[in-house]
Amino acid sequence: MRPAEPPARRVGPDPEQAPARAAPCASTVLGLVQTRYVPRFPASVVLGREEIVDWLGPTLQRCPTAPMP
């Protein structure tokens, strides 16, 4: 059985750039998790699902497909 291909390799224009494109996505999500659940920053804790999607969605959509800097 062949291992599954990482999503960043399937979405981005160049599969070789997948790690560089996945890193900002991972750091964005991990940053939210870190501030929301570890020290429980009030501004992060009160965010609802829709607000999180509105704030982080554009970044998570842009990273895999935008031109590389």
Predicted model as a PDB file, atoms N, CA, C, CB and O in Angstrom, pLDDT in the B-factor column:
MODEL        1                                                                  
ATOM      1  N   MET A   1       0.839  -1.189   0.000  1.00 63.00           N  
ATOM      2  CA  MET A   1       0.000   0.000   0.000  1.00 63.00           C  
ATOM      3  C   MET A   1       0.882   1.249   0.000  1.00 63.00           C  
ATOM      4  CB  MET A   1      -0.954   0.000   1.222  1.00 63.00           C  
ATOM      5  O   MET A   1       1.847   1.337   0.759  1.00 63.00           O  
ATOM      6  N   ARG A   2       0.546   2.198  -0.845  1.00 67.00           N  
ATOM      7  CA  ARG A   2       1.305   3.433  -0.977  1.00 67.00           C  
ATOM      8  C   ARG A   2       0.862   4.445   0.071  1.00 67.00           C  
ATOM      9  CB  ARG A   2       1.145   4.015  -2.384  1.00 67.00           C  
ATOM     10  O   ARG A   2      -0.337   4.595   0.304  1.00 67.00           O  
ATOM     11  N   PRO A   3       1.816   5.158   0.722  1.00 70.00           N  
ATOM     12  CA  PRO A   3       1.407   6.170   1.707  1.00 70.00           C  
ATOM     13  C   PRO A   3       0.635   7.305   1.043  1.00 70.00           C  
ATOM     14  CB  PRO A   3       2.634   6.733   2.440  1.00 70.00           C  
ATOM     15  O   PRO A   3       0.875   7.640  -0.117  1.00 70.00           O  
ATOM     16  N   ALA A   4      -0.273   7.878   1.776  1.00 73.00           N  
ATOM     17  CA  ALA A   4      -1.078   8.990   1.261  1.00 73.00           C  
ATOM     18  C   ALA A   4      -0.191  10.207   1.008  1.00 73.00           C  
ATOM     19  CB  ALA A   4      -2.217   9.349   2.250  1.00 73.00           C  
ATOM     20  O   ALA A   4       0.755  10.471   1.750  1.00 73.00           O  
ATOM     21  N   GLU A   5      -0.513  10.929  -0.037  1.00 72.00           N  
ATOM     22  CA  GLU A   5       0.229  12.134  -0.370  1.00 72.00           C  
ATOM     23  C   GLU A   5      -0.238  13.279   0.530  1.00 72.00           C  
ATOM     24  CB  GLU A   5       0.050  12.498  -1.869  1.00 72.00           C  
ATOM     25  O   GLU A   5      -1.442  13.446   0.729  1.00 72.00           O  
ATOM     26  N   PRO A   6       0.694  14.076   1.082  1.00 72.00           N  
ATOM     27  CA  PRO A   6       0.284  15.201   1.938  1.00 72.00           C  
ATOM     28  C   PRO A   6      -0.601  16.183   1.161  1.00 72.00           C  
ATOM     29  CB  PRO A   6       1.528  15.935   2.498  1.00 72.00           C  
ATOM     30  O   PRO A   6      -0.363  16.425  -0.022  1.00 72.00           O  
ATOM     31  N   PRO A   7      -1.618  16.751   1.820  1.00 73.00           N  
ATOM     32  CA  PRO A   7      -2.520  17.685   1.136  1.00 73.00           C  
ATOM     33  C   PRO A   7      -1.794  18.853   0.484  1.00 73.00           C  
ATOM     34  CB  PRO A   7      -3.535  18.216   2.108  1.00 73.00           C  
ATOM     35  O   PRO A   7      -2.195  19.291  -0.595  1.00 73.00           O  
ATOM     36  N   ALA A   8      -0.746  19.367   1.101  1.00 70.00           N  
ATOM     37  CA  ALA A   8      -0.039  20.513   0.523  1.00 70.00           C  
ATOM     38  C   ALA A   8       0.567  20.162  -0.836  1.00 70.00           C  
ATOM     39  CB  ALA A   8       1.059  20.999   1.478  1.00 70.00           C  
ATOM     40  O   ALA A   8       0.706  21.041  -1.686  1.00 70.00           O  
ATOM     41  N   ARG A   9       0.922  18.927  -1.052  1.00 75.00           N  
ATOM     42  CA  ARG A   9       1.473  18.513  -2.348  1.00 75.00           C  
ATOM     43  C   ARG A   9       0.382  18.470  -3.418  1.00 75.00           C  
ATOM     44  CB  ARG A   9       2.151  17.133  -2.227  1.00 75.00           C  
ATOM     45  O   ARG A   9       0.659  18.692  -4.597  1.00 75.00           O  
ATOM     46  N   ARG A  10      -0.849  18.185  -3.012  1.00 76.00           N  
ATOM     47  CA  ARG A  10      -1.946  18.100  -3.979  1.00 76.00           C  
ATOM     48  C   ARG A  10      -2.515  19.466  -4.329  1.00 76.00           C  
ATOM     49  CB  ARG A  10      -3.048  17.215  -3.439  1.00 76.00           C  
ATOM     50  O   ARG A  10      -3.049  19.637  -5.425  1.00 76.00           O  
ATOM     51  N   VAL A  11      -2.419  20.448  -3.429  1.00 76.00           N  
ATOM     52  CA  VAL A  11      -3.077  21.731  -3.608  1.00 76.00           C  
ATOM     53  C   VAL A  11      -2.195  22.754  -4.304  1.00 76.00           C  
ATOM     54  CB  VAL A  11      -3.515  22.267  -2.281  1.00 76.00           C  
ATOM     55  O   VAL A  11      -2.654  23.453  -5.207  1.00 76.00           O  
ATOM     56  N   GLY A  12      -0.957  22.850  -3.906  1.00 75.00           N  
ATOM     57  CA  GLY A  12      -0.074  23.892  -4.411  1.00 75.00           C  
ATOM     58  C   GLY A  12       0.360  23.668  -5.853  1.00 75.00           C  
ATOM     59  O   GLY A  12       0.239  22.564  -6.386  1.00 75.00           O  
ATOM     60  N   PRO A  13       0.867  24.730  -6.480  1.00 78.00           N  
ATOM     61  CA  PRO A  13       1.278  24.640  -7.874  1.00 78.00           C  
ATOM     62  C   PRO A  13       2.552  23.817  -8.083  1.00 78.00           C  
ATOM     63  CB  PRO A  13       1.481  26.018  -8.422  1.00 78.00           C  
ATOM     64  O   PRO A  13       2.750  23.258  -9.162  1.00 78.00           O  
ATOM     65  N   ASP A  14       3.421  23.734  -7.066  1.00 82.00           N  
ATOM     66  CA  ASP A  14       4.673  22.997  -7.184  1.00 82.00           C  
ATOM     67  C   ASP A  14       4.820  22.073  -5.977  1.00 82.00           C  
ATOM     68  CB  ASP A  14       5.887  23.969  -7.293  1.00 82.00           C  
ATOM     69  O   ASP A  14       5.036  22.551  -4.863  1.00 82.00           O  
ATOM     70  N   PRO A  15       4.707  20.757  -6.179  1.00 81.00           N  
ATOM     71  CA  PRO A  15       4.793  19.823  -5.054  1.00 81.00           C  
ATOM     72  C   PRO A  15       6.081  19.948  -4.240  1.00 81.00           C  
ATOM     73  CB  PRO A  15       4.669  18.421  -5.561  1.00 81.00           C  
ATOM     74  O   PRO A  15       6.093  19.621  -3.053  1.00 81.00           O  
ATOM     75  N   GLU A  16       7.157  20.412  -4.859  1.00 84.00           N  
ATOM     76  CA  GLU A  16       8.426  20.552  -4.138  1.00 84.00           C  
ATOM     77  C   GLU A  16       8.380  21.688  -3.105  1.00 84.00           C  
ATOM     78  CB  GLU A  16       9.565  20.799  -5.131  1.00 84.00           C  
ATOM     79  O   GLU A  16       9.187  21.711  -2.175  1.00 84.00           O  
ATOM     80  N   GLN A  17       7.455  22.613  -3.264  1.00 87.00           N  
ATOM     81  CA  GLN A  17       7.324  23.729  -2.327  1.00 87.00           C  
ATOM     82  C   GLN A  17       6.391  23.400  -1.163  1.00 87.00           C  
ATOM     83  CB  GLN A  17       6.816  24.962  -3.056  1.00 87.00           C  
ATOM     84  O   GLN A  17       6.177  24.240  -0.290  1.00 87.00           O  
ATOM     85  N   ALA A  18       5.841  22.201  -1.141  1.00 86.00           N  
ATOM     86  CA  ALA A  18       4.849  21.839  -0.127  1.00 86.00           C  
ATOM     87  C   ALA A  18       5.315  22.100   1.301  1.00 86.00           C  
ATOM     88  CB  ALA A  18       4.489  20.390  -0.271  1.00 86.00           C  
ATOM     89  O   ALA A  18       4.551  22.678   2.074  1.00 86.00           O  
ATOM     90  N   PRO A  19       6.528  21.705   1.694  1.00 87.00           N  
ATOM     91  CA  PRO A  19       6.933  21.975   3.087  1.00 87.00           C  
ATOM     92  C   PRO A  19       6.974  23.468   3.415  1.00 87.00           C  
ATOM     93  CB  PRO A  19       8.300  21.366   3.355  1.00 87.00           C  
ATOM     94  O   PRO A  19       6.574  23.874   4.506  1.00 87.00           O  
ATOM     95  N   ALA A  20       7.452  24.277   2.483  1.00 89.00           N  
ATOM     96  CA  ALA A  20       7.522  25.721   2.726  1.00 89.00           C  
ATOM     97  C   ALA A  20       6.127  26.321   2.801  1.00 89.00           C  
ATOM     98  CB  ALA A  20       8.337  26.418   1.624  1.00 89.00           C  
ATOM     99  O   ALA A  20       5.919  27.303   3.513  1.00 89.00           O  
ATOM    100  N   ARG A  21       5.181  25.755   2.090  1.00 88.00           N  
ATOM    101  CA  ARG A  21       3.812  26.267   2.103  1.00 88.00           C  
ATOM    102  C   ARG A  21       3.032  25.757   3.318  1.00 88.00           C  
ATOM    103  CB  ARG A  21       3.090  25.870   0.814  1.00 88.00           C  
ATOM    104  O   ARG A  21       2.170  26.461   3.842  1.00 88.00           O  
ATOM    105  N   ALA A  22       3.329  24.556   3.756  1.00 89.00           N  
ATOM    106  CA  ALA A  22       2.618  23.980   4.903  1.00 89.00           C  
ATOM    107  C   ALA A  22       3.057  24.611   6.221  1.00 89.00           C  
ATOM    108  CB  ALA A  22       2.841  22.472   4.955  1.00 89.00           C  
ATOM    109  O   ALA A  22       2.263  24.683   7.159  1.00 89.00           O  
ATOM    110  N   ALA A  23       4.298  25.066   6.311  1.00 91.00           N  
ATOM    111  CA  ALA A  23       4.822  25.618   7.562  1.00 91.00           C  
ATOM    112  C   ALA A  23       4.020  26.811   8.074  1.00 91.00           C  
ATOM    113  CB  ALA A  23       6.259  26.027   7.373  1.00 91.00           C  
ATOM    114  O   ALA A  23       3.672  26.826   9.255  1.00 91.00           O  
ATOM    115  N   PRO A  24       3.703  27.825   7.239  1.00 91.00           N  
ATOM    116  CA  PRO A  24       2.908  28.941   7.767  1.00 91.00           C  
ATOM    117  C   PRO A  24       1.493  28.522   8.174  1.00 91.00           C  
ATOM    118  CB  PRO A  24       2.827  30.048   6.733  1.00 91.00           C  
ATOM    119  O   PRO A  24       0.926  29.079   9.114  1.00 91.00           O  
ATOM    120  N   CYS A  25       0.927  27.545   7.471  1.00 91.00           N  
ATOM    121  CA  CYS A  25      -0.403  27.045   7.853  1.00 91.00           C  
ATOM    122  C   CYS A  25      -0.338  26.392   9.233  1.00 91.00           C  
ATOM    123  CB  CYS A  25      -0.939  26.031   6.799  1.00 91.00           C  
ATOM    124  O   CYS A  25      -1.167  26.659  10.103  1.00 91.00           O  
ATOM    125  N   ALA A  26       0.657  25.538   9.413  1.00 93.00           N  
ATOM    126  CA  ALA A  26       0.798  24.846  10.698  1.00 93.00           C  
ATOM    127  C   ALA A  26       1.064  25.834  11.827  1.00 93.00           C  
ATOM    128  CB  ALA A  26       1.930  23.813  10.628  1.00 93.00           C  
ATOM    129  O   ALA A  26       0.484  25.705  12.905  1.00 93.00           O  
ATOM    130  N   SER A  27       1.927  26.811  11.598  1.00 95.00           N  
ATOM    131  CA  SER A  27       2.240  27.761  12.663  1.00 95.00           C  
ATOM    132  C   SER A  27       1.031  28.631  13.011  1.00 95.00           C  
ATOM    133  CB  SER A  27       3.419  28.644  12.253  1.00 95.00           C  
ATOM    134  O   SER A  27       0.864  29.019  14.167  1.00 95.00           O  
ATOM    135  N   THR A  28       0.195  28.938  12.035  1.00 95.00           N  
ATOM    136  CA  THR A  28      -1.013  29.721  12.290  1.00 95.00           C  
ATOM    137  C   THR A  28      -1.980  28.947  13.180  1.00 95.00           C  
ATOM    138  CB  THR A  28      -1.698  30.103  10.968  1.00 95.00           C  
ATOM    139  O   THR A  28      -2.489  29.478  14.167  1.00 95.00           O  
ATOM    140  N   VAL A  29      -2.225  27.708  12.828  1.00 95.00           N  
ATOM    141  CA  VAL A  29      -3.155  26.883  13.604  1.00 95.00           C  
ATOM    142  C   VAL A  29      -2.580  26.591  14.992  1.00 95.00           C  
ATOM    143  CB  VAL A  29      -3.460  25.560  12.861  1.00 95.00           C  
ATOM    144  O   VAL A  29      -3.291  26.684  15.993  1.00 95.00           O  
ATOM    145  N   LEU A  30      -1.307  26.242  15.050  1.00 96.00           N  
ATOM    146  CA  LEU A  30      -0.695  25.954  16.352  1.00 96.00           C  
ATOM    147  C   LEU A  30      -0.661  27.186  17.245  1.00 96.00           C  
ATOM    148  CB  LEU A  30       0.721  25.416  16.163  1.00 96.00           C  
ATOM    149  O   LEU A  30      -0.806  27.077  18.462  1.00 96.00           O  
ATOM    150  N   GLY A  31      -0.469  28.366  16.641  1.00 95.00           N  
ATOM    151  CA  GLY A  31      -0.499  29.593  17.432  1.00 95.00           C  
ATOM    152  C   GLY A  31      -1.856  29.821  18.075  1.00 95.00           C  
ATOM    153  O   GLY A  31      -1.936  30.210  19.240  1.00 95.00           O  
ATOM    154  N   LEU A  32      -2.909  29.583  17.331  1.00 95.00           N  
ATOM    155  CA  LEU A  32      -4.251  29.723  17.905  1.00 95.00           C  
ATOM    156  C   LEU A  32      -4.460  28.712  19.024  1.00 95.00           C  
ATOM    157  CB  LEU A  32      -5.330  29.545  16.818  1.00 95.00           C  
ATOM    158  O   LEU A  32      -4.939  29.061  20.103  1.00 95.00           O  
ATOM    159  N   VAL A  33      -4.102  27.467  18.766  1.00 95.00           N  
ATOM    160  CA  VAL A  33      -4.265  26.425  19.786  1.00 95.00           C  
ATOM    161  C   VAL A  33      -3.471  26.773  21.038  1.00 95.00           C  
ATOM    162  CB  VAL A  33      -3.819  25.056  19.239  1.00 95.00           C  
ATOM    163  O   VAL A  33      -3.966  26.642  22.158  1.00 95.00           O  
ATOM    164  N   GLN A  34      -2.242  27.214  20.835  1.00 95.00           N  
ATOM    165  CA  GLN A  34      -1.371  27.561  21.965  1.00 95.00           C  
ATOM    166  C   GLN A  34      -1.975  28.679  22.816  1.00 95.00           C  
ATOM    167  CB  GLN A  34       0.013  27.984  21.458  1.00 95.00           C  
ATOM    168  O   GLN A  34      -1.990  28.578  24.043  1.00 95.00           O  
ATOM    169  N   THR A  35      -2.469  29.734  22.183  1.00 95.00           N  
ATOM    170  CA  THR A  35      -3.009  30.853  22.958  1.00 95.00           C  
ATOM    171  C   THR A  35      -4.401  30.577  23.512  1.00 95.00           C  
ATOM    172  CB  THR A  35      -3.048  32.092  22.105  1.00 95.00           C  
ATOM    173  O   THR A  35      -4.796  31.158  24.522  1.00 95.00           O  
ATOM    174  N   ARG A  36      -5.133  29.704  22.864  1.00 94.00           N  
ATOM    175  CA  ARG A  36      -6.514  29.416  23.279  1.00 94.00           C  
ATOM    176  C   ARG A  36      -6.591  28.409  24.424  1.00 94.00           C  
ATOM    177  CB  ARG A  36      -7.307  28.894  22.098  1.00 94.00           C  
ATOM    178  O   ARG A  36      -7.423  28.549  25.321  1.00 94.00           O  
ATOM    179  N   TYR A  37      -5.727  27.397  24.394  1.00 94.00           N  
ATOM    180  CA  TYR A  37      -5.868  26.294  25.345  1.00 94.00           C  
ATOM    181  C   TYR A  37      -4.762  26.177  26.381  1.00 94.00           C  
ATOM    182  CB  TYR A  37      -5.946  25.032  24.605  1.00 94.00           C  
ATOM    183  O   TYR A  37      -4.964  25.518  27.400  1.00 94.00           O  
ATOM    184  N   VAL A  38      -3.607  26.784  26.167  1.00 94.00           N  
ATOM    185  CA  VAL A  38      -2.531  26.633  27.147  1.00 94.00           C  
ATOM    186  C   VAL A  38      -2.588  27.775  28.168  1.00 94.00           C  
ATOM    187  CB  VAL A  38      -1.148  26.602  26.441  1.00 94.00           C  
ATOM    188  O   VAL A  38      -2.961  27.530  29.316  1.00 94.00           O  
ATOM    189  N   PRO A  39      -2.229  29.024  27.794  1.00 93.00           N  
ATOM    190  CA  PRO A  39      -2.370  30.083  28.799  1.00 93.00           C  
ATOM    191  C   PRO A  39      -3.783  30.665  28.848  1.00 93.00           C  
ATOM    192  CB  PRO A  39      -1.375  31.194  28.518  1.00 93.00           C  
ATOM    193  O   PRO A  39      -4.112  31.460  29.728  1.00 93.00           O  
ATOM    194  N   ARG A  40      -4.620  30.249  27.874  1.00 95.00           N  
ATOM    195  CA  ARG A  40      -6.013  30.699  27.812  1.00 95.00           C  
ATOM    196  C   ARG A  40      -6.132  32.222  27.741  1.00 95.00           C  
ATOM    197  CB  ARG A  40      -6.775  30.185  29.021  1.00 95.00           C  
ATOM    198  O   ARG A  40      -6.789  32.843  28.577  1.00 95.00           O  
ATOM    199  N   PHE A  41      -5.489  32.813  26.731  1.00 94.00           N  
ATOM    200  CA  PHE A  41      -5.625  34.251  26.529  1.00 94.00           C  
ATOM    201  C   PHE A  41      -7.092  34.564  26.291  1.00 94.00           C  
ATOM    202  CB  PHE A  41      -4.745  34.745  25.338  1.00 94.00           C  
ATOM    203  O   PHE A  41      -7.712  33.962  25.413  1.00 94.00           O  
ATOM    204  N   PRO A  42      -7.661  35.491  27.051  1.00 95.00           N  
ATOM    205  CA  PRO A  42      -9.093  35.787  26.916  1.00 95.00           C  
ATOM    206  C   PRO A  42      -9.522  36.108  25.481  1.00 95.00           C  
ATOM    207  CB  PRO A  42      -9.452  36.946  27.809  1.00 95.00           C  
ATOM    208  O   PRO A  42     -10.590  35.675  25.047  1.00 95.00           O  
ATOM    209  N   ALA A  43      -8.710  36.854  24.750  1.00 93.00           N  
ATOM    210  CA  ALA A  43      -9.080  37.221  23.382  1.00 93.00           C  
ATOM    211  C   ALA A  43      -9.171  35.995  22.474  1.00 93.00           C  
ATOM    212  CB  ALA A  43      -8.070  38.216  22.811  1.00 93.00           C  
ATOM    213  O   ALA A  43      -9.953  35.991  21.523  1.00 93.00           O  
ATOM    214  N   SER A  44      -8.394  34.971  22.751  1.00 93.00           N  
ATOM    215  CA  SER A  44      -8.450  33.742  21.952  1.00 93.00           C  
ATOM    216  C   SER A  44      -9.574  32.827  22.417  1.00 93.00           C  
ATOM    217  CB  SER A  44      -7.116  33.000  22.022  1.00 93.00           C  
ATOM    218  O   SER A  44     -10.232  32.177  21.604  1.00 93.00           O  
ATOM    219  N   VAL A  45      -9.787  32.782  23.711  1.00 95.00           N  
ATOM    220  CA  VAL A  45     -10.800  31.882  24.269  1.00 95.00           C  
ATOM    221  C   VAL A  45     -12.207  32.275  23.825  1.00 95.00           C  
ATOM    222  CB  VAL A  45     -10.719  31.879  25.795  1.00 95.00           C  
ATOM    223  O   VAL A  45     -13.040  31.401  23.583  1.00 95.00           O  
ATOM    224  N   VAL A  46     -12.485  33.575  23.715  1.00 96.00           N  
ATOM    225  CA  VAL A  46     -13.842  34.006  23.397  1.00 96.00           C  
ATOM    226  C   VAL A  46     -14.195  33.907  21.919  1.00 96.00           C  
ATOM    227  CB  VAL A  46     -14.032  35.408  23.849  1.00 96.00           C  
ATOM    228  O   VAL A  46     -15.360  34.060  21.553  1.00 96.00           O  
ATOM    229  N   LEU A  47     -13.204  33.652  21.060  1.00 95.00           N  
ATOM    230  CA  LEU A  47     -13.500  33.538  19.630  1.00 95.00           C  
ATOM    231  C   LEU A  47     -14.416  32.352  19.343  1.00 95.00           C  
ATOM    232  CB  LEU A  47     -12.203  33.401  18.828  1.00 95.00           C  
ATOM    233  O   LEU A  47     -14.177  31.243  19.820  1.00 95.00           O  
ATOM    234  N   GLY A  48     -15.445  32.592  18.576  1.00 96.00           N  
ATOM    235  CA  GLY A  48     -16.329  31.518  18.151  1.00 96.00           C  
ATOM    236  C   GLY A  48     -15.808  30.892  16.864  1.00 96.00           C  
ATOM    237  O   GLY A  48     -14.863  31.397  16.259  1.00 96.00           O  
ATOM    238  N   ARG A  49     -16.416  29.812  16.456  1.00 95.00           N  
ATOM    239  CA  ARG A  49     -15.998  29.093  15.252  1.00 95.00           C  
ATOM    240  C   ARG A  49     -15.986  29.999  14.020  1.00 95.00           C  
ATOM    241  CB  ARG A  49     -16.919  27.905  15.008  1.00 95.00           C  
ATOM    242  O   ARG A  49     -15.017  30.007  13.261  1.00 95.00           O  
ATOM    243  N   GLU A  50     -17.054  30.751  13.828  1.00 97.00           N  
ATOM    244  CA  GLU A  50     -17.138  31.634  12.656  1.00 97.00           C  
ATOM    245  C   GLU A  50     -16.051  32.701  12.670  1.00 97.00           C  
ATOM    246  CB  GLU A  50     -18.510  32.301  12.596  1.00 97.00           C  
ATOM    247  O   GLU A  50     -15.473  33.018  11.630  1.00 97.00           O  
ATOM    248  N   GLU A  51     -15.775  33.251  13.841  1.00 96.00           N  
ATOM    249  CA  GLU A  51     -14.717  34.267  13.934  1.00 96.00           C  
ATOM    250  C   GLU A  51     -13.346  33.668  13.610  1.00 96.00           C  
ATOM    251  CB  GLU A  51     -14.698  34.895  15.343  1.00 96.00           C  
ATOM    252  O   GLU A  51     -12.534  34.298  12.932  1.00 96.00           O  
ATOM    253  N   ILE A  52     -13.097  32.470  14.090  1.00 96.00           N  
ATOM    254  CA  ILE A  52     -11.825  31.806  13.794  1.00 96.00           C  
ATOM    255  C   ILE A  52     -11.702  31.575  12.291  1.00 96.00           C  
ATOM    256  CB  ILE A  52     -11.712  30.461  14.561  1.00 96.00           C  
ATOM    257  O   ILE A  52     -10.648  31.816  11.702  1.00 96.00           O  
ATOM    258  N   VAL A  53     -12.771  31.114  11.687  1.00 96.00           N  
ATOM    259  CA  VAL A  53     -12.753  30.888  10.239  1.00 96.00           C  
ATOM    260  C   VAL A  53     -12.535  32.209   9.505  1.00 96.00           C  
ATOM    261  CB  VAL A  53     -14.072  30.222   9.770  1.00 96.00           C  
ATOM    262  O   VAL A  53     -11.757  32.269   8.553  1.00 96.00           O  
ATOM    263  N   ASP A  54     -13.212  33.258   9.939  1.00 97.00           N  
ATOM    264  CA  ASP A  54     -13.063  34.559   9.284  1.00 97.00           C  
ATOM    265  C   ASP A  54     -11.639  35.112   9.417  1.00 97.00           C  
ATOM    266  CB  ASP A  54     -14.060  35.555   9.871  1.00 97.00           C  
ATOM    267  O   ASP A  54     -11.110  35.698   8.472  1.00 97.00           O  
ATOM    268  N   TRP A  55     -11.025  34.928  10.578  1.00 95.00           N  
ATOM    269  CA  TRP A  55      -9.676  35.446  10.799  1.00 95.00           C  
ATOM    270  C   TRP A  55      -8.600  34.577  10.150  1.00 95.00           C  
ATOM    271  CB  TRP A  55      -9.408  35.560  12.284  1.00 95.00           C  
ATOM    272  O   TRP A  55      -7.709  35.097   9.477  1.00 95.00           O  
ATOM    273  N   LEU A  56      -8.673  33.283  10.341  1.00 95.00           N  
ATOM    274  CA  LEU A  56      -7.591  32.413   9.885  1.00 95.00           C  
ATOM    275  C   LEU A  56      -7.804  31.846   8.490  1.00 95.00           C  
ATOM    276  CB  LEU A  56      -7.419  31.289  10.846  1.00 95.00           C  
ATOM    277  O   LEU A  56      -6.842  31.483   7.813  1.00 95.00           O  
ATOM    278  N   GLY A  57      -9.052  31.767   8.056  1.00 95.00           N  
ATOM    279  CA  GLY A  57      -9.360  31.181   6.757  1.00 95.00           C  
ATOM    280  C   GLY A  57      -8.572  31.766   5.602  1.00 95.00           C  
ATOM    281  O   GLY A  57      -7.994  31.014   4.818  1.00 95.00           O  
ATOM    282  N   PRO A  58      -8.528  33.098   5.471  1.00 95.00           N  
ATOM    283  CA  PRO A  58      -7.784  33.665   4.338  1.00 95.00           C  
ATOM    284  C   PRO A  58      -6.302  33.278   4.330  1.00 95.00           C  
ATOM    285  CB  PRO A  58      -7.904  35.171   4.357  1.00 95.00           C  
ATOM    286  O   PRO A  58      -5.725  33.034   3.270  1.00 95.00           O  
ATOM    287  N   THR A  59      -5.698  33.224   5.504  1.00 91.00           N  
ATOM    288  CA  THR A  59      -4.284  32.827   5.572  1.00 91.00           C  
ATOM    289  C   THR A  59      -4.117  31.375   5.183  1.00 91.00           C  
ATOM    290  CB  THR A  59      -3.720  33.059   6.979  1.00 91.00           C  
ATOM    291  O   THR A  59      -3.210  31.028   4.426  1.00 91.00           O  
ATOM    292  N   LEU A  60      -4.989  30.524   5.698  1.00 92.00           N  
ATOM    293  CA  LEU A  60      -4.872  29.094   5.400  1.00 92.00           C  
ATOM    294  C   LEU A  60      -5.186  28.785   3.946  1.00 92.00           C  
ATOM    295  CB  LEU A  60      -5.793  28.296   6.300  1.00 92.00           C  
ATOM    296  O   LEU A  60      -4.716  27.777   3.417  1.00 92.00           O  
ATOM    297  N   GLN A  61      -5.961  29.619   3.299  1.00 91.00           N  
ATOM    298  CA  GLN A  61      -6.239  29.436   1.871  1.00 91.00           C  
ATOM    299  C   GLN A  61      -5.129  30.000   1.003  1.00 91.00           C  
ATOM    300  CB  GLN A  61      -7.557  30.091   1.502  1.00 91.00           C  
ATOM    301  O   GLN A  61      -4.822  29.448  -0.054  1.00 91.00           O  
ATOM    302  N   ARG A  62      -4.532  31.090   1.442  1.00 91.00           N  
ATOM    303  CA  ARG A  62      -3.506  31.750   0.636  1.00 91.00           C  
ATOM    304  C   ARG A  62      -2.186  30.981   0.623  1.00 91.00           C  
ATOM    305  CB  ARG A  62      -3.271  33.151   1.152  1.00 91.00           C  
ATOM    306  O   ARG A  62      -1.551  30.879  -0.426  1.00 91.00           O  
ATOM    307  N   CYS A  63      -1.769  30.449   1.744  1.00 89.00           N  
ATOM    308  CA  CYS A  63      -0.441  29.819   1.835  1.00 89.00           C  
ATOM    309  C   CYS A  63      -0.192  28.717   0.808  1.00 89.00           C  
ATOM    310  CB  CYS A  63      -0.256  29.250   3.203  1.00 89.00           C  
ATOM    311  O   CYS A  63       0.888  28.699   0.218  1.00 89.00           O  
ATOM    312  N   PRO A  64      -1.114  27.806   0.563  1.00 86.00           N  
ATOM    313  CA  PRO A  64      -0.810  26.732  -0.396  1.00 86.00           C  
ATOM    314  C   PRO A  64      -0.769  27.161  -1.849  1.00 86.00           C  
ATOM    315  CB  PRO A  64      -1.808  25.654  -0.256  1.00 86.00           C  
ATOM    316  O   PRO A  64      -0.150  26.484  -2.669  1.00 86.00           O  
ATOM    317  N   THR A  65      -1.414  28.271  -2.191  1.00 85.00           N  
ATOM    318  CA  THR A  65      -1.577  28.591  -3.614  1.00 85.00           C  
ATOM    319  C   THR A  65      -0.955  29.912  -4.066  1.00 85.00           C  
ATOM    320  CB  THR A  65      -3.017  28.618  -3.936  1.00 85.00           C  
ATOM    321  O   THR A  65      -0.759  30.108  -5.265  1.00 85.00           O  
ATOM    322  N   ALA A  66      -0.643  30.810  -3.156  1.00 88.00           N  
ATOM    323  CA  ALA A  66      -0.099  32.129  -3.529  1.00 88.00           C  
ATOM    324  C   ALA A  66       1.297  31.989  -4.119  1.00 88.00           C  
ATOM    325  CB  ALA A  66      -0.060  33.071  -2.304  1.00 88.00           C  
ATOM    326  O   ALA A  66       1.996  31.017  -3.831  1.00 88.00           O  
ATOM    327  N   PRO A  67       1.710  32.947  -4.940  1.00 88.00           N  
ATOM    328  CA  PRO A  67       3.089  32.913  -5.443  1.00 88.00           C  
ATOM    329  C   PRO A  67       4.081  32.941  -4.275  1.00 88.00           C  
ATOM    330  CB  PRO A  67       3.350  34.107  -6.402  1.00 88.00           C  
ATOM    331  O   PRO A  67       3.847  33.586  -3.253  1.00 88.00           O  
ATOM    332  N   MET A  68       5.172  32.239  -4.455  1.00 84.00           N  
ATOM    333  CA  MET A  68       6.188  32.220  -3.403  1.00 84.00           C  
ATOM    334  C   MET A  68       6.853  33.597  -3.323  1.00 84.00           C  
ATOM    335  CB  MET A  68       7.250  31.105  -3.672  1.00 84.00           C  
ATOM    336  O   MET A  68       7.097  34.234  -4.347  1.00 84.00           O  
ATOM    337  N   PRO A  69       7.144  34.051  -2.100  1.00 83.00           N  
ATOM    338  CA  PRO A  69       7.808  35.364  -1.953  1.00 83.00           C  
ATOM    339  C   PRO A  69       9.234  35.313  -2.486  1.00 83.00           C  
ATOM    340  CB  PRO A  69       7.817  35.807  -0.471  1.00 83.00           C  
ATOM    341  O   PRO A  69       9.944  36.318  -2.446  1.00 83.00           O  
TER     342      PRO A  69                                                      
ENDMDL                                                                          
END                                                                             
